């Protein structure tokens, strides 16, 4: 669960960071493209404007040069005037060539017309260089008015028309850039919306996960506190039970074994005096000594069996459980039955001891509180587990509200130490069932 949450949160934060990075990179790229387009459009506009202005200026300058030539009566200045006009012509042609690089395909026809008008203008000027001084004087004003000025005005008009077209083109570029800005704003809006939505989702998941972890931590802390309290109670109770057990052993040894051995010593002293006197009384005393010795041996054996039955180590768990069931029936008068299904030979010493003590405590509780008519002890091994069930048909109790005595706590601690599970189900007047499952490796 923790691993899956970490992966989900890592993916969420990764996607969020990727979106933010994409948002920034995309915005920068689009802004760069828009700036480049705007700069290119502005540069093209300014250059086209400058070229059109220069063409008109050069045309006016050429007109002035033509006028100066026609007014100059000195033939020696012909070459100078002609070279100046040729220089103007070449300058205008260079500007027209540059202008063709900035004119769209749709406006190419206007540029061709401008080129044709300029050529016609220069072709109109060629005959005047063949005139004499008299012809210049007679024809100059008519030539200027009818030939030169109309062509010049046509060229200037076309240049101004290209300027207007250039202004329209600039307006179109502005509209296109505004559309690009709107697209950029839409892109930023959606990217920011998605990033914020994902951020809110990741934040919500994180807050929820932290809340769950805090709640789980609080629950586990309470469980640890309860466990510590239970362990403290168990430890105190174990110390008390150890003292009670020592006191009981001391009393048993003193009251039963000690008294028996004292009586046995007295009888041995009496039999010494009767050995040569009364044969019948001697044999009676000898039988009493044998009986006292048997009682002492039985008391010692019962004490040893109460501490740990030797048959658990010598004959195995099944025999020890069967003996325990018989002893329970002999002391309480309640019929008991022990059923064992499967082999118990593969159990470890700790597992055998745990099962024996659990059954012993369950039968002890049954004898003290259940008032049962029948008791069933069932032990079975299956699916890699050993299951122990102790069921009685006695008075029962409300297991939902029962805190559990130290006996039950001790059973639970024994089972949990072996990674097992203990379950107690009981209802008033419906009997009690104690079920234990302990994992065990069964050799194949």
N, C-alpha and C positions, 0 to 999 in steps of 0.2 A: 504493500500500500504506500509506504513512504517512498519507495523507488519510483512508483508510477506517478505520484504527486510531483516529485522532483523533476521527472521527465516532462510532465505537462507544463509546470511552471517555467522550466528552462526553455521549452519550445515557445511558450507564450511570450516570454521576455525577448527571446531571439527574434521572433517575428515582429514584435513591437520595435525593437532596435533597427531591424532591417527596414521597416516601414519609415521610421524617422530618417534613417540614412538615405533611403530612396527618395523621400520627400525633399530632403535638402539637396541631394545631387540633381534630382529632376528639376527643382526650382532653379538651381544655379545654371544648369544646361539651357533651360528654356530662356532664362534671363539673358544668358550670353548670346543665344541665337537672336533674340529680339534686339539686343543692343547692336549686334553685328549687322542685322538687317536695317536697323534704323540708321546706323552710321553709313552703311553702303548707300542707302536711299538718299540720305542728306548729302553725301559727297557727290553722288551722281547729279543730284539737283543743282548743287552749287557749281559744279563743273560745266553742266549744260547751260546754266544761266550765264556763266562767265563767257563761254564760247559764243553764245548767241549775241551777248553784249559786245564782245570783241569783233564779231563779224559786222554788226551794224556800225560800230565805230570805225572799223577799217574801210567800210564802204563809204562812209562820210569823208574819211581822210582821202580816199581815192578820188572822190568827187572834187575835193579841194585841189588835189594835185592836177586833175584834168583842167580845172578852171585856171590854175596858175600857168599850165602849159599853153592854154589857148590865149592867155593874155601876154605871154612872154613872146616878144617879137624877135628875139635874138636866136638865130638858128643853131648857134654853138651850144645852147643848153638842151638841145633835143635829146642827146644821149642820157643826160642827167635825169630829165623828166621821165624818160622811158624806163630807165633802170629803177627809179622810185616806184613807178606804177607796177613794174614786174615784181618788185619786192612785196608790194601790197597784195598783188594777186597770189603770190606764193604763200603769204601769211594767211590769207583768207582760205586758200585751198587746204593748208595744214589744219586750220580750225574746222573746216568741213569734214576732213578725214577723222579728226578726233571726235567730232559730234556724232558721226555714224556709229561709234562704239557705245554711245549713251542713248540712242534713239531705239525705241521698241520696233518690232516688225510692223506693227499697225501704223506707225508714223513714218515708215521708211519712204512712202510715196511723197510726203511733204519734203523730206530731205532731198529726194531726187529732183523735185521741182526747184528747190533752192539751188541745187547744184547746176541745174539747167539755166536758171535765171542768171546766176553768176557767170557762167560761160558765155551766155548771150551778151551780158554786160561787157565782158572783156573783148568779145568779138566786135562789139559796136565801136570800141575805142581804137581798134587797129587801123582803120583808114585815116584817122586824123594825123597820124605820124607821117603821112605822105603829102600832106598839104604844104603849100607855100605860105609865106607870110601874108600874102594878099588873101588867099583862100581861108586861112584861119580868121582873118579879120572879118570876112564876109559871112562865113558859115558858122562861126563859133556859137553864137547865141541860139541860132535855130537848132544846131546840133545838140547843144546842152539841153534845150527845152524839149526837143522831140525824141532824142535817142538816149542820151546819157541819163537824164533824171528819171524817166519812166522805169528803165531797167534797174537803176539804183534803188528807187522807191519800192520796186517789186521785191528785190532781194531783202531790203530792210523789213518790209512787211512780212515776208516769209520768216525772217529771223525772229520777229516779234511774235508771229504765230507759233513758232516752235517754243518760244518762252512761255506762252500761254499753255501750250500742251504740256510743257515741263511742270508748270504749276498744277495742272490737273493730275498729272502723274504723281506729283508729290502728295496731293490730297488723297489719291487712291492708296498710296503706300501708307499714309497715316491711318486710313480706315482699316487697311489690312493689319497694321500693327495694333490698332485698337482691338480688332478681333483676336489677335494673338494674345494680347493682354487679358482679354476676357476668358480665353481658353486657359491661360495660366492661372487666373483666379479660380476658375472652376476646378482645375486640377488640384490646386492647393487646398481648396475647400473640401473636396472629397478625400484627399489624402489625410488632411488633418482630422476629418470626421472619422475615417477608418482608424487612424492611429489613436484618437481619443476613445473610440468605442473599444478597441482592443486593449487599450490601457486600463479602461474601467473594468473590462472583463478580467484581465490579469490581476488587477488590484483586488477585485471581488474574490477571485479564486484564492489569492494569497491571504486575504483577511479571513476567508472561511477556513482555509487550511490552518492558519495560525490559531483561530478560535478552536478548531477541532483538536489541534495538538495541545493547546492549553487545557481544554476540558479533559482530554485523555491524561495529560500530566497530573491534573488535579485528582482525577479518579485513581490513577496509579499511586499517587502520594497517599491518598486515604487508605488504599489497600495495603500499602507498605506500613502505614501506621497501625492499621488493624493487625497485620501480620506480626509486627513488632510487639504489640500488646499481647497477642495470642502466645507468641514465643516467650514473652516475659512471664505470663501466667503459667505456661507449660513448664518453664524452667523452675518457677517457684513450686509448682505442684509436684514436679519430679523430685525436688529436694524433700518436700513433705512426704511424698510416697516412699522415698528411700528410707526416711526415718521411721515411717510407719512399718515398712517391710522389715527393717532391722529389729524394731520393737516386737513385731509379730514373730519373727524368727527366734528372737531371744526368748519370748514367752513360750513358743512351741517347744523349743529345746529344753527350757526349764520345766514347763508343766508336764510335758508328755515324755520326751526322751529322758530328761533328768530324773523325773519321778520313777519312770520305768527302770532306769539304771540303778537308782537307789533301792527300789524294791528288789531288783535282781541281786544287788549286793547283800541285802538282808537275807534273802532266800539262800544265797550261797553260804552265808554264815550259819544259817539254821541247818542246812543239809549236812554240814560238816559234823554237827553233833548227832544227827540222826543216822549217820552211815552205819554204826555198830549197834544201834538200838532196835528201832522198829522198821522192818523192811517195807511194810505197806506204806507207812507214813513217809519213808524215804522216797519211794517211787512217786507218791503224790506231790511232794515238794519238787522233785525233779521235773515233773510235768508242768508245774507252775512256772519253774525257771524257763523251760522251753517256750511256754506261752508268752512270758514277759520278753524274752529275747525276740520272739516273732513280732510282738507289738512294737518293740523298739526299732526293729528292722523296717517294719511297715511305716512307722512314723517318719523315719529318716528318708525312706523312698518317696513318701508323699511330699515331704518338703523339697526333695530334689526335683520331683516331677513338677511341683508348682513353680520352681525357679526356671527350669528348662528341662523338658522331658528328654531323657537319653535316647528314646526311640526315634526322636526327630532326626538325630544324627546317625543312629544305628539302622533303623528300619525305613526311614524316609517320611515325607510329609503325609502321604496318604494314611499310613498306619497311625501317625500321631494324631491326625484329625479324627480317625475312627475311634481311637482311645478317648479323645477329648469328648466326642459325642456320647460315648458310653458313660463316662464319668459325670457329664451333665445330667443324663437321665437318671443315674444312680443317686445323685445328690438331690435333685429337684423332683423326681417322679414324672417329669414331662417327657413324653416320647420324642426322640430326635432321630433324624436320619441323615447320613452323610453320603453324598453321591459324588463320585470322581469320574470324569470323562476325559480321556486322553492321558498321555504320559506326563509325569511330573519329575522325571529323572533329570531333565536338562536344567532345572531351576538352580540358581545360585543359592548360597547359604543365606544371603540377605533376603532374597525373595521368599525362601521357605520360612524364615523366621517372621517376616512381615505378615505372610498369610496366616501362619499359626497364631500370632498375637492378635490379628484382626478378628479371627474366628473366636478366639478365647475371650476378647473384650465384648464381642457381640453376644456370645452366650452368657457372659456375666451380666450384661445389661438386661438380657431377656429374663434371666433368673430373678433379678432384683425388681424389675418394673413391669414386665410384659403381662405376667399372669396368663401365659399362653397354654394352649392344649397340645400343640404340635410345633416342632421346629424342624426346618429343612435347611441343610447346608449343602450347597452345590459348588463344585469346582470343575472348570472345563478349560481346555486350551484350544484356541482356534484363531486363525488369521494373525499369527504372531503375537497374540495377547493371551494372558491368563485371566479368566473372569471368576470371581468368587462372589457367591450370593448367599446371604443368610436371611431366611424369611421365617416369621412367626405369625400366628393368628391371634395375637394377644390384644391388649387394650389399645396400643398405638398412641400417637400424639400428633399434634399439629406441627409438622416439620417446617411449615412456612414461617412460623413465629418462634421456633425453638432456636435458641442461641447455640446449643450444643454444649455438653459437659466436657470435662477434661478427658474423659475416656474417648469420646468421639473426636476431640481435638488431637489426641495422641494417635488415634487410628489414621486421621487425615494426614498428619505429619509423617507417619511411617510410609503411607502410600505415595505422597508427593515426593518424598526423598528418592523414590524409585521411578519418578516421572509417570506415576499412575494417576488414576482418577477415582474418587470415592463419591458415591451418590446415595443419599438416604431419602427414602420415600415412605411416608407414614400418614395415616389419618386416624382420628379417634375412632375406636371400636372397629378398625379395619386392619389391624396388624401393622407390622413394620418390615421393610425390606431394605437391607444394606447390600449395595452392589459395588464391587471393586474391580477395576480393570488395570492391569499392570502389563506394560510391554515386555515381552520376553523373546529372545532369539531361540527358535527351535532348530536344532541341527537337522539338515536334510539327509 
